[in-house]
Amino acid sequence: MLRPVPLLLCLTFMLSGCATLSQSRFNPLNWIDRPARIIEPGSATEQLVPADRQIVRVDLRAPVSQITSVQVDRFPAGIIITARGIAAGTGYFNADLVPVGAENGVLSLEMRAEAPVSPAPGGTPAISAAAQLDTADLAGVRRIEVRSASNALSATR
């Protein structure tokens, strides 16, 4: 009599963990009746995130002091824009080319970088950033302009 009991216990535990039998009546964990919550299609359910919620992105980066060069490289899926500039001091990081607007065939980008908490001693304030644009993003764009706090440089496609 002692031999079948461990065998039945092992079989019970194996069946309870089996994924295909997890909802069947052979699973011992389903032998206890639990109240089922049925959500009907079209019924009003309470959402965790309100539908009118707006996501606001705050960019604390400032424009770099000056743009020194802009380079546009083509590849089959679009272009890569590389801009080099001079920051207000050493230690600036997280540089990016942020789209400002597009009108009359001119795509305007602004080179922004995050200021350090404390300026690093020595070094150079040179900084660079790049952005990739797909051919779909370039529809109707003839010229690309990269701005800074004091100047702007442009390149034609």
VENDA-V559266 format. One record per residue. OMEGA is omega in whole degrees, -180 to 180 (999 if undefined). NEAR is the number of other C-alpha atoms within 8 Angstrom. D_FIRST is the distance of its C-alpha to the first C-alpha in Angstrom with 1 decimal. Layout:
OMEGA&NEAR&D_FIRST ; OMEGA&NEAR&D_FIRST
//
This chain:
-177&4&0.0 ; -178&5&3.8 ; -177&6&5.6 ; -177&7&6.1 ; 177&8&7.2 ; 179&8&10.0 ; 178&8&10.9 ; 178&8&11.5 ; 178&8&13.4 ; 179&8&15.5 ; 179&8&16.2 ; 180&10&17.3 ; 178&8&19.5 ; 179&8&21.0 ; -178&11&21.9 ; 180&11&23.4 ; -178&8&25.7 ; -175&8&26.8 ; -178&5&30.5 ; 180&5&30.7 ; -175&12&27.9 ; -180&10&29.1 ; -177&7&30.8 ; -179&7&28.5 ; 176&8&26.2 ; 179&7&23.2 ; -178&13&23.7 ; 179&9&21.7 ; 178&6&24.8 ; -179&11&26.8 ; 178&7&24.8 ; -180&5&27.0 ; 176&5&30.5 ; 178&4&33.2 ; -179&4&36.9 ; 177&4&38.3 ; -178&4&41.8 ; 178&4&43.7 ; -179&5&47.0 ; 177&5&49.4 ; 179&4&51.9 ; 179&4&55.2 ; -179&6&54.0 ; 176&4&55.4 ; -179&4&53.0 ; -179&4&53.9 ; 178&5&54.7 ; 179&4&54.0 ; 180&5&57.3 ; -178&6&60.3 ; -177&4&62.2 ; -179&4&65.5 ; 179&6&64.5 ; 178&4&66.9 ; -180&4&66.2 ; 180&4&69.1 ; -179&4&69.4 ; 179&4&71.7 ; -178&4&73.3 ; 179&5&74.8 ; -180&8&76.2 ; 176&8&80.0 ; 177&10&82.2 ; -176&14&83.3 ; -174&11&86.9 ; 174&12&88.2 ; 180&16&87.0 ; 179&8&88.4 ; 176&8&87.1 ; -180&13&85.2 ; 178&8&83.9 ; 178&10&82.4 ; -180&7&80.4 ; 170&7&79.5 ; -170&7&76.3 ; -177&4&75.1 ; -179&6&73.1 ; 180&11&75.7 ; 172&12&77.4 ; 179&12&76.7 ; 178&12&79.1 ; 180&11&79.5 ; 176&14&81.7 ; -178&12&82.9 ; 179&13&84.4 ; 180&12&85.5 ; -178&13&83.6 ; 179&7&85.3 ; 180&8&84.0 ; 176&13&81.6 ; 178&9&77.8 ; -176&13&77.5 ; 177&9&74.3 ; -179&6&72.2 ; -179&12&75.1 ; 174&10&74.8 ; -175&12&77.0 ; 178&8&76.6 ; 180&8&77.9 ; -180&8&80.7 ; 177&7&82.0 ; 178&9&83.3 ; 179&6&86.6 ; 178&4&89.4 ; 180&9&87.4 ; 176&11&87.0 ; -178&14&83.5 ; 176&12&83.8 ; 177&13&81.3 ; 178&12&81.5 ; -179&15&80.4 ; 179&13&78.6 ; -179&14&77.1 ; -178&11&75.4 ; 178&9&77.4 ; 177&9&76.0 ; 174&4&75.5 ; -178&4&77.9 ; 179&8&80.2 ; 178&8&79.4 ; 179&5&82.3 ; 178&5&84.0 ; -179&6&82.7 ; -180&6&84.0 ; -180&11&83.6 ; -178&9&83.1 ; 180&11&80.1 ; 179&9&78.9 ; 179&11&76.6 ; 178&10&75.7 ; 178&9&74.5 ; 177&8&73.4 ; 178&10&74.6 ; 179&9&73.5 ; 177&9&76.0 ; 178&5&75.0 ; -176&6&75.9 ; -179&9&79.2 ; 179&6&80.4 ; -179&5&84.0 ; 178&11&84.2 ; -176&9&87.3 ; 179&11&87.5 ; -178&13&85.1 ; 178&12&86.3 ; -176&15&84.7 ; 172&13&86.0 ; 180&14&86.0 ; -175&8&87.6 ; -178&7&91.1 ; 176&8&91.2 ; 176&10&89.7 ; -179&10&89.5 ; 176&9&88.9 ; 178&10&88.1 ; -179&6&88.6 ; 999&7&86.1
//
